[in-house]
Amino acid sequence: MRIVEIVGDSYAGGWIDVILSGFRARGHEVALVVPGEGPLVERARMMDIPLFFRRLPAIRDVRQILAYVEEVASWLKNWRAEVAHMHLFPGCLWGRMAAWRARVPVRATQWPGPLPLEISSSRRIDYATSWMDTALIGGCERVRQYYAGRLLTWRKAYCVHYPFEMTSFDPALDGLPVRQELGIPRDALVVSLVAYLYPPFTRSQVRRAPHLGGGGIKGHETLLKAASFVRVKRPDARFLIVGDGLRPDQRDSYPATLRRMAVELGLGDRVTFTGFRKDVARILAATDIPVVPSLTENLGGAVEPLLMEKPVVASRVGGLPDVVQDGISGFLVPPRDPVALASAILRLASLPAGVRREWGRRGRIRTLELCDREKCIMALEDIFHKQLERRQNR
């Protein structure tokens, strides 16, 4: 098949690399449509992936949107695309229109998470244009349910989790060197949050999605508040905030705000902001309890710690319940609830080490089942093949 990945953000994570390389490894021709230069483009060039650049239009500029649709549609026709596979708002919406305009036989939008469907304005646009797609794929069960519950889209609804590169996550890694590097005692309780430091939404964004008000979407503020409760019961606890802003313009003000908050909560000597780290597996090896207190999420930062056989405390939002099974491989708590988060951390910390290891082992097995590269690529391939056959048999 000739498959075009249309991605709405040139800073998209490594999951798109796994998709591109996975399709290519199975003998398909792949190309990439992106808004402009960025880390994704650099990685795609290293894989020698054909590229087409088209800057995303403003969401309210009809003239720009029509121009985008026509230009991308023309390129899709010239490249003779058989499958258009769209990701990330708003590029997926305009890509969906372009693929329909170009009469690409298979048009599949795959949402990495439920956020665009939780915001009223983007949800309305999506529902108004979803008829253009031949498949609507959720990156988690929560997204599939959005479409499965609607009369006009239930036949198109699928769930395929995003594939993950798992080779670097070895549960046998020794975490002691990282503890020594960061000045953390060998026997201290280490709680970590590994995530980009996305800044809080603007006031206008919050009006459209009230559940995202009051902090960053990864829940850093919730963890810091929970940490002030945890340290009362566990004075030995240390907290790691691992990550930085995704883009250069996000790497100053919000991290500084979180550092001030830690000081105001009396956590200055208990919280370590590591900044960006390439050695996430080693950080997790040094961690006792990873947390994912997001306000909205796909699978988020739960995959990596589960692959490291670490039980996880996560918010009960989006796709996190797909991988974190409550009372089996971790605990699920309400979002934006620092008391519940602190309680779950302490409950998990109180379990015998052997029980935590068993929970972590179950989590790894579950994650391998859902996010295995070959399994996910083959599931997408099966959807695309069946739709192509259906089109050819008409």
Secondary structure by P-SEA (a helix, b strand, c coil): cbbbbbbccccccaaaaaaaaaaaaabbbbbbbcccccaaaaaaaaaccbbbbbcccccccaaaaaaaaaaaaaaaaaacccbbbbbccaaaaaaaaaaaaacccbbbbbbccccccccaaaaaaaaaccccccbbbbccaaaaaaaaacccccccbbbbccccccccccccccaaaaaaaaccccccbbbbbbccccccccaaaaaaccccccccccaaaaaaaaaaaaaaccccbbbbbccccccccccccaaaaaaaaaaaacccccccccccccaaaaaaaaccccccccccccccaaaaaaaacbbbbbcccccccccccccccbbbbccccaaaaaaaaaaaaaccaaaaaaaaaaaaaaaaacccaaaaaaaaaaaaaaaaaaaaac
